[in-house]
Amino acid sequence: MPWTNQGGGGGGGPWGSGGGKGPWGSGPQSSGPTPPDLEEMLRRGQDKLRRVLPGGNLGGKGFALIALAAVALWGFSGFFRVEPDELGVVLRFGKEVREVQPGLNYHLPYPVETVLTPKALRVNKIDIGMRVVDDLRRGSTVRDVPEESLMLTGDENIVDVDFSVLWKIAPTGVGKYLFNIQNPEGTVKAVAESAMRDVIGRSEIQPILTGARQTIETAVQDLMQKTLDNYGAGIAVQQVQLQKVDPPSQVIDAFRDVQAARADLERAVNEAQTYANRVVPEARGRVAQITQAAEAYKSQTVAEATGQTSRFLKIYEQYRKAPEVTRERMYLETMERVLGGTDKIIIDSGTGGSGVVPYLPLNELARPTTPRAPQAGGRP
């Protein structure tokens, strides 16, 4: 089979001719980079090693030094660092043996022991019913997720609840967190949504919208912690925060009208109670005043009647002893009381004359004269 020289030289052959060029010769090569010469690299490494080792060759001591260096490097590979927000879990052949605190620590080198460093001291936050979207132009915006936030209350109303859960790995549950649950964030989110739906389903809508926020947060946190402990998740729920509790957007105007009517009702009740608190004490005071006045009048009347009775009994005793004298004295005392303040004319019918006795008003002479009031329209 004839061979032709493509290179344009003399005699033919499978690799051409001219200077002994062959497939590994200095014939035409590709324009890419030249690969390194492995034999040259090995030769240079051996030369450097001979200069370092005593005797200039790889004897028993050389291999011993190489083995010792390899063991030292393997031993130093067991040092590791735990960050301030982490906890280290050391595994020996895949089994948890201990936990280490943040800082520089040591474990037996691989494959005897390995270490896992979860973010056990960091507080994590999960939003349910909403998503925070970061936009370079508009900034952070909140997007509602109705399939997570719409819930049914105990009185068959629908309420829109957005809330956040703050959680962290329990201080003594790092191993449970690593090996008992596969998706920690998904587990916490599912448990939180389930607990919130359970609490909302046992409550009425009016307390949910008004003053039961703290009660709901505490109930959801307790239920979440109990469920996660039953799972052995090694997670501690720090806090549950209600972000928004509103009726659905389709009926929120009607709910606001109902809330306004309830507020008006409460205001009217409070005003009536205030009026009652002011009027009732005044009425009770007047009742007490009238009662005391009646008691005083009763006591006065009884005392006067008792005095009159005593006086009458004493006069009657004297009358029984001397009836004539007592009648005369009573007559004179009565006449003195009746006629003491009037003008008198004394007529003595027993005399033989006219019967008129001259009367000299000595008392009138001693009294000061008082001016008479002028008559209307006349002179004084």
Protein Blocks (a to p, Z undefined) as FASTA:
>chain_A
ZZddfkopabddfkogehiiafklcbdcdfbdcdddfklmmmmmmmmmmmmpghhiacfk
lmmmmmmmmmmmmmmmmpccddfkbccdddeehiafbdcdeddddddddfkbccddddfk
bccdddehiacdddfklopaddddfklmpccdfkopacdddddddddddfklmmmmmmmp
mblmlmmmmmmmmmmmmmmmmpcfklmmmmmmmmmmmmmmmmmmmmmmmnonopacfbdc
dfbdcddfklmmmmmmmmmmmmmmmmmmmmmmmmmmmmmmmmmmmmmmmmmmmmmmmmmm
mmmmmmmmmmmmmmmmmmmmmmmlmmmmmmmmmmmmmmmmcccddddfkbmblopacddd
fklmmpccddddddehiaZZ
